[in-house]
Amino acid sequence: MDKILTIIKREYKEAVFKKSFIIMTLLTPIIMIAMGIVPSLLVRMDIEEPTVLSILDESGIIADKMPEALDDSLKDGTPRFIINILQPNSDTDQIIEAQKENVNSETIDGFLVIPKDIVEGDDLKYYSKNVANFDLNRRLQKIVSTITIDHRLQNSGFDHEVINELTKSVGIKTIKITKEGEESERGFIDEFFSTFIFVLILYVTLIMYGMSIMRSIIQEKTTRIIEVLLSSANPFQIMAGKILGQGSVGLTQYVIWVLFGFILIFFGARMMPVSADAFSFSPEILLYFILFYLLGYFLFSTMYTGVGAITNTDQEAQQAATPITFMLIIPLILISFMVKNPDSTIVQVLSYIPFFSPIIMFARINLSTPSMIEIWTSVLILIATIVLMILLVAKIYRVGILMYGKRPTLPEIMKWIRL
């Protein structure tokens, strides 16, 4: 045990005191927060330049009401929209071509054509260099639709105020109920964002520390340091020390991130209220996160250790580790599906398969709170798989760390395991 502790300390010190560890530990939460918050802030930013629109209304019932609907202002108080209403005549095609040229020369930002049969359901036409401006496109469509519907209702003979009252839309609040009967207001964005952040952290750290162990073994093989280590410890002690040492590094990183998260929630909410909602989670979720990180880490790091033992170069190791990495990618691909269908059959089945369960079962816990029987069944299957993988990889590691040259074939590896 003393020898294992010595190797753990060596692995821990070598990793934690590296500049790369400090930089990544500080940058990772900042990058992840930026990925979630910056896009939404950019979307909400006010446009500094007014948008110039030309409108040709062949129906004669829409254009005059458009300026009232587009009456918002920029930060400096100037109108956000400058609207030029064109009068239709016999040369409509010429007007359209002229406005297209104005769009192309950037004299105007957009040109909206309202057809004569808009009330009967004909489509609008909007010409612009930037047709990907989703907010503006949707807003123009909504305004014209509202004015058109009002026109139809007025012509129908019904009282306008009564119709508005009867057709008033209804809002919705989504309230999550857990197995224990607790309630909390949660929306799709809250569920998706918190789950995605946790899953992404699990994915990145499981790959990062697994790869780190794999590369460390290859480096020790190529520099013959492993032969020096074997003079003072047996192969199993070296393997155990490496896995536990790198696992401790991961836990250290998580502790720092948790502290950063608490600072963000309790102190950052005043400056950025969105942070408190986006990063809200219960202490129970944090405990499950650490549990499934440890289980996932021991499973995948053991497999990466086996890959490092049978390969001699980084290129060989990357190829051999592809199936392991792919097993971590699958849950990441399924994240959108899991958020919408956390209790679907495929998600439930995958949450019991040990190579997927560290991420998928944790995501289910965060999304739908499965029963304790389901959670601990998955945990016990994971533990049994880890024990089996340690027994198998220990045999491979004992022989593989002293093998140089050609990578062993599968029959050779099976022979090592049997012997």
C-alpha positions in Angstrom: 0.0 0.0 0.0 2.9 2.4 0.7 4.2 1.9 -2.8 0.8 2.7 -4.3 0.5 5.8 -2.2 4.0 6.9 -3.4 2.9 6.5 -7.0 -0.3 8.3 -6.3 1.6 11.3 -4.9 4.0 11.3 -7.8 1.1 11.3 -10.4 -0.8 13.9 -8.5 2.1 16.3 -8.1 3.2 16.0 -11.7 -0.3 16.8 -12.9 -1.5 19.5 -10.5 1.6 21.6 -10.5 1.7 21.9 -14.3 0.8 25.2 -15.9 -1.6 23.5 -18.2 -3.6 22.1 -15.3 -3.9 25.6 -13.7 -4.8 27.2 -17.0 -7.4 24.6 -18.0 -9.0 24.6 -14.5 -9.5 28.3 -14.7 -10.5 28.6 -18.3 -12.9 25.6 -18.6 -15.8 27.1 -16.4 -15.3 30.5 -18.1 -15.5 29.0 -21.5 -18.6 26.9 -20.6 -20.4 29.9 -19.1 -19.5 31.9 -22.2 -20.9 29.2 -24.5 -24.2 29.4 -22.7 -24.5 33.1 -21.9 -22.7 35.1 -24.6 -24.9 34.0 -27.5 -28.1 35.0 -25.6 -26.5 38.3 -24.7 -25.5 38.9 -28.3 -29.0 38.2 -29.5 -30.4 40.6 -27.0 -28.0 43.4 -27.9 -29.7 46.4 -29.5 -28.8 47.1 -33.1 -26.9 50.4 -33.2 -27.9 51.4 -36.8 -31.5 51.9 -37.8 -33.0 49.4 -40.2 -34.3 50.9 -43.5 -37.3 49.2 -45.0 -39.3 49.8 -48.1 -42.9 48.4 -48.2 -45.0 47.9 -51.3 -48.6 47.1 -50.3 -50.7 46.0 -53.3 -53.6 45.2 -51.0 -53.8 48.7 -49.6 -54.8 47.6 -46.1 -51.5 46.7 -44.4 -48.7 49.3 -45.0 -50.3 52.3 -43.2 -50.4 50.4 -40.0 -46.8 49.1 -40.1 -45.1 52.2 -38.7 -47.2 52.0 -35.6 -46.2 48.4 -35.1 -42.5 49.1 -35.7 -42.2 52.2 -33.5 -39.4 51.0 -31.1 -36.2 53.1 -30.6 -32.5 52.6 -30.4 -30.5 53.4 -27.2 -29.9 56.9 -28.3 -33.7 57.5 -28.9 -33.7 57.4 -32.7 -36.2 55.2 -34.4 -35.0 51.6 -35.0 -37.0 51.3 -38.2 -37.1 53.9 -41.1 -40.0 52.9 -43.2 -40.7 54.0 -46.8 -44.2 53.2 -48.0 -44.3 52.9 -51.8 -47.5 53.5 -53.7 -48.4 50.7 -56.2 -49.1 51.6 -59.8 -49.3 50.0 -63.2 -45.4 49.6 -63.3 -45.3 47.3 -60.2 -42.6 45.1 -61.7 -40.4 48.1 -62.4 -40.9 49.2 -58.7 -39.8 45.8 -57.5 -36.7 45.7 -59.7 -35.7 49.2 -58.6 -36.0 48.2 -54.9 -34.0 45.0 -55.5 -31.3 47.2 -56.8 -31.5 49.4 -53.7 -31.2 46.3 -51.5 -28.2 45.1 -53.6 -26.5 48.5 -53.3 -27.3 48.6 -49.5 -29.3 51.8 -49.9 -32.0 50.0 -48.0 -31.8 46.9 -45.7 -35.0 45.2 -46.8 -37.9 45.3 -49.2 -41.3 43.9 -48.2 -43.9 43.1 -50.9 -47.5 42.6 -49.6 -49.6 40.9 -52.4 -53.1 42.0 -53.4 -54.6 38.7 -52.2 -53.0 38.8 -48.7 -56.4 38.5 -47.0 -57.1 35.4 -49.0 -53.9 33.8 -47.8 -51.2 34.8 -50.4 -47.6 34.9 -49.1 -45.5 37.9 -48.3 -42.2 38.4 -50.2 -39.2 39.9 -48.3 -36.0 40.8 -50.2 -32.8 41.4 -48.2 -29.1 40.6 -48.3 -29.5 39.1 -44.8 -32.5 36.7 -44.9 -31.1 34.9 -41.9 -32.3 37.7 -39.5 -34.8 35.4 -37.9 -36.1 38.0 -35.4 -36.9 40.6 -38.1 -38.4 38.0 -40.5 -40.6 36.6 -37.7 -41.6 40.0 -36.5 -42.7 41.2 -40.0 -44.7 38.1 -40.6 -46.4 38.4 -37.2 -47.3 42.1 -37.7 -48.8 41.5 -41.2 -50.6 38.4 -39.9 -52.1 40.3 -37.0 -53.3 43.2 -39.2 -54.7 40.8 -41.8 -56.6 38.8 -39.1 -58.0 42.0 -37.6 -59.1 43.1 -41.1 -60.9 39.8 -41.7 -62.6 40.0 -38.3 -63.8 43.6 -38.8 -65.3 42.6 -42.2 -67.0 39.6 -40.6 -69.3 41.9 -38.6 -68.2 40.7 -35.1 -67.3 43.1 -32.4 -63.5 43.7 -32.4 -63.1 44.0 -28.6 -65.1 40.9 -27.9 -63.1 38.9 -30.4 -59.8 40.1 -28.8 -61.1 39.0 -25.4 -62.2 35.6 -26.6 -59.0 34.9 -28.5 -56.6 36.1 -25.8 -53.6 33.7 -25.6 -52.8 31.7 -22.5 -49.3 31.4 -20.9 -47.8 28.3 -19.4 -45.6 27.6 -16.4 -43.8 24.3 -16.3 -43.5 22.8 -12.8 -41.3 19.8 -12.2 -42.5 17.2 -9.7 -39.9 14.8 -8.3 -40.4 11.3 -7.0 -40.5 12.8 -3.5 -43.4 15.1 -4.5 -41.2 18.3 -4.5 -42.1 21.0 -7.0 -40.0 23.6 -8.8 -40.6 25.8 -11.7 -38.3 24.6 -14.5 -38.4 25.2 -18.3 -36.9 23.5 -21.2 -34.0 25.9 -21.3 -33.2 25.4 -17.6 -33.3 21.6 -18.0 -31.3 21.5 -21.2 -28.7 24.0 -20.1 -27.9 22.4 -16.7 -27.9 18.9 -18.1 -25.8 19.8 -21.1 -23.2 21.6 -18.9 -22.9 18.6 -16.5 -22.8 16.0 -19.3 -20.2 18.1 -21.2 -17.9 18.3 -18.1 -18.2 14.5 -17.6 -17.4 13.8 -21.2 -14.4 16.2 -21.3 -12.9 15.0 -18.0 -13.4 11.3 -18.6 -11.6 11.5 -22.0 -9.0 14.0 -20.7 -7.9 12.0 -17.7 -8.2 8.6 -19.5 -6.0 9.9 -22.4 -3.6 11.4 -19.8 -3.0 8.0 -18.2 -2.7 6.3 -21.7 -0.1 8.8 -22.8 1.8 8.6 -19.5 2.2 4.8 -19.9 3.4 5.2 -23.5 5.9 7.8 -22.5 7.2 5.6 -19.7 7.5 2.7 -22.1 9.4 4.6 -24.8 11.8 6.2 -22.3 12.2 2.9 -20.4 11.2 4.7 -17.1 8.8 1.8 -16.6 11.7 -0.6 -16.1 13.0 1.6 -13.3 9.5 1.8 -11.7 9.3 -2.0 -11.9 12.4 -2.4 -9.8 10.6 -0.8 -6.8 6.9 -1.8 -7.4 4.9 -4.6 -9.2 2.8 -3.9 -12.3 -0.5 -3.8 -10.4 0.8 -1.3 -7.9 2.0 1.0 -10.7 -1.3 0.7 -12.5 -3.4 1.3 -9.4 -1.2 4.3 -8.4 -1.6 5.9 -11.9 -5.4 5.5 -11.9 -5.9 6.7 -8.4 -3.4 9.6 -8.8 -5.1 10.9 -11.9 -8.5 10.4 -10.3 -7.4 12.6 -7.4 -6.4 15.2 -9.9 -9.9 15.1 -11.4 -11.5 15.5 -8.0 -9.3 18.5 -7.2 -10.4 20.1 -10.5 -14.1 19.5 -9.6 -13.7 21.0 -6.2 -12.3 24.1 -7.7 -15.1 24.3 -10.3 -17.8 23.7 -7.5 -16.3 26.7 -5.5 -16.4 28.7 -8.7 -20.0 27.7 -9.3 -21.0 28.8 -5.8 -19.3 32.1 -6.3 -21.1 32.6 -9.6 -24.6 31.7 -8.1 -24.4 33.7 -4.9 -22.4 36.7 -6.0 -22.7 36.8 -9.7 -26.6 36.8 -9.7 -26.6 40.6 -8.9 -24.6 41.5 -12.0 -26.0 38.7 -14.2 -29.3 37.3 -13.0 -29.4 34.7 -15.8 -26.6 32.9 -14.1 -28.5 32.0 -11.0 -31.3 30.4 -13.1 -29.1 28.6 -15.6 -26.8 27.1 -13.0 -29.4 26.2 -10.3 -29.2 22.6 -9.1 -29.7 20.7 -5.9 -26.8 19.4 -3.7 -28.1 15.9 -4.4 -27.4 16.4 -8.1 -23.8 17.4 -7.2 -23.3 14.2 -5.1 -24.6 12.0 -8.0 -22.3 13.9 -10.4 -19.3 13.1 -8.3 -20.4 9.5 -7.9 -20.9 8.9 -11.6 -17.6 10.8 -12.4 -15.7 8.4 -10.1 -17.4 5.3 -11.5 -17.0 6.5 -15.1 -13.4 7.5 -14.4 -12.4 4.1 -13.0 -14.1 2.3 -15.9 -12.7 4.3 -18.7 -9.3 5.0 -17.2 -8.9 1.3 -16.8 -9.7 0.7 -20.4 -7.4 3.5 -21.5 -4.7 2.0 -19.3 -5.0 -1.3 -21.3 -4.7 0.6 -24.6 -1.5 2.4 -23.3 0.0 -1.0 -22.3 -0.5 -2.6 -25.7 0.7 0.3 -27.9 4.0 2.1 -28.4 3.2 5.4 -30.0 0.5 8.1 -29.7 -0.8 7.3 -33.2 -1.2 3.6 -32.4 -2.9 4.6 -29.1 -5.4 7.0 -30.8 -6.5 4.3 -33.3 -6.8 1.6 -30.6 -8.7 4.0 -28.3 -11.3 5.0 -30.9 -14.0 2.5 -29.8 -13.6 3.7 -26.2 -13.9 7.3 -27.2 -16.9 6.5 -29.3 -18.7 5.1 -26.3 -18.4 8.5 -24.6 -19.5 10.4 -27.7 -22.8 8.5 -28.0 -24.4 9.9 -24.8 -23.3 13.4 -26.0 -25.1 12.9 -29.3 -28.3 11.8 -27.5 -28.4 14.7 -25.1 -31.2 16.6 -27.0 -33.3 13.4 -27.3 -32.7 12.6 -23.6 -33.9 16.1 -22.5 -37.2 15.5 -24.3 -37.6 11.8 -23.6 -35.6 11.0 -20.4 -37.8 7.9 -19.6 -38.0 6.5 -23.2 -37.1 2.8 -23.6 -33.8 3.4 -25.4 -32.6 5.9 -22.8 -33.6 3.5 -19.9 -31.8 0.6 -21.6 -28.6 2.6 -22.3 -28.6 3.8 -18.6 -28.0 0.2 -17.5 -25.2 -0.5 -20.0 -22.0 0.3 -18.0 -20.1 1.9 -21.0 -22.9 4.5 -21.4 -24.5 4.7 -17.9 -22.0 7.1 -16.2 -23.4 9.9 -18.4 -26.9 8.7 -19.4 -28.0 7.6 -15.9 -26.7 10.9 -14.4 -28.6 12.8 -17.1 -31.8 10.9 -16.3 -31.4 11.8 -12.6 -31.1 15.4 -13.5 -34.1 15.3 -15.8 -36.7 12.9 -14.5 -35.5 11.6 -11.1 -35.6 7.8 -11.7 -36.3 5.5 -8.7 -33.6 4.6 -6.2 -33.8 0.9 -7.4 -33.0 2.0 -11.0 -30.1 4.3 -9.9 -28.5 1.7 -7.7 -29.0 -1.1 -10.1 -27.0 1.0 -12.6 -24.4 1.7 -10.0 -24.0 -1.9 -9.0 -23.7 -3.0 -12.7 -21.0 -0.3 -13.1 -19.1 -1.4 -10.1 -19.2 -5.1 -11.2 -17.9 -4.1 -14.7 -15.1 -2.0 -13.2 -13.9 -4.9 -11.0 -14.0 -7.2 -14.1 -12.2 -4.7 -16.2 -9.5 -4.2 -13.6 -8.9 -7.9 -13.4 -8.6 -8.2 -17.2 -6.5 -5.1 -17.8 -4.2 -5.9 -14.9 -3.2 -9.1 -16.8 -2.7 -7.2 -20.0 -0.8 -4.4 -18.3 1.6 -6.8 -16.6 2.8 -8.2 -19.9 2.2 -5.2 -22.2 4.3 -2.6 -20.4 7.4 -4.6 -21.2 6.5 -5.3 -24.8 8.1 -3.2 -27.5 7.9 -3.0 -31.3 4.9 -4.4 -33.0 1.5 -4.0 -31.4 0.1 -7.4 -30.2 -2.8 -9.0 -32.0 -6.2 -9.8 -30.4 -5.3 -13.5 -30.1 -2.1 -12.6 -28.3 -3.9 -10.3 -25.8 -6.4 -13.1 -25.1 -3.5 -15.4 -24.4 -2.1 -12.9 -21.9 -5.5 -12.8 -20.1 -5.7 -16.7 -20.0 -2.2 -17.0 -18.6 
